[in-house]
Amino acid sequence: MGYDALKLELIEWLSKLEDPETIEYLKIVKDSKNSNKDWWNDLSDSEKAGIARGLNDIQNEQTVAHEDVMKKYGL
């Protein structure tokens, strides 16, 4: 599918969209493309702490491979 067809498909989908959260999210995405603002500054302290914990887990090799989780739960 070419970009023009994809854009038309998205326009049609967006014109029928009723979900305010999705519309607001799309607005944020659109505005972020036109801004030099760093999204990190918009995160809450708990979100930043969660990211830091995740990075720390990676550094300390305290992670589980996706494939292992899928096998464990039979997915």
N, C-alpha and C positions, 0 to 999 in steps of 0.2 A: 504494500500500500504506500503510495507517495505521500509526501508531507501535506500537499493540498487536500487530498482526500481525508487524511487523518485530522487535519484542522477542522474540516467541515463536520466530521463525525463528532469531534469534541465540542464544537459550537452547538450542534443539535442536542447532544447529551446535556450540556450545561444549561441550555435554554429550558430544559424540562426538569432540571434538578430542583428538589424541594428541601434538601437537607441543609439547614443553616450552618452546621459545623463544617461540612465539606466546602460550602461556598466561602466561608471565612478562611479556611485553610488555603484554598486556592488563591484567595486575595493576598494572603501572606506570602505565598510562593511567588506570585506575580510581582509584588512590591519588593521582595528580596532581590530580584534580578536587577532592579533599578537603583539599588542602594549599595553603598560601600560599608554599610553597618554590619558589624560582626554579630552573628546570631548568638554567640556565646554569652554576650552581655544581656540577652533577653531570657536566659535560663534562670530558673530559681536555684537557690542554694542547694536544695535537696536533689535537683536534677544534676547539678555540677558534681555533687558528692557521689551520686550514682555512677556517673561517668568515670570519676576518679577511682572508685572501687573496681569497676570493670577493667580499667587500664592496669591497676595494681594486680588484679587476678591474672591478667595476661603476662605481666612481667614475672610473676611468681609461679607461672605454669600451673595455675589452679583453674584450669578450664577443662571442658569435656568436648570432644569432637562431635560435630553434628551427626555424623554417621553412627557414632556410639549411642547417642540418645535415641536416634531412629530405631536402631536394633533393639535397644532395651525396651522400648514401648511398642515394638512390633509394627512400626510404621515404614 
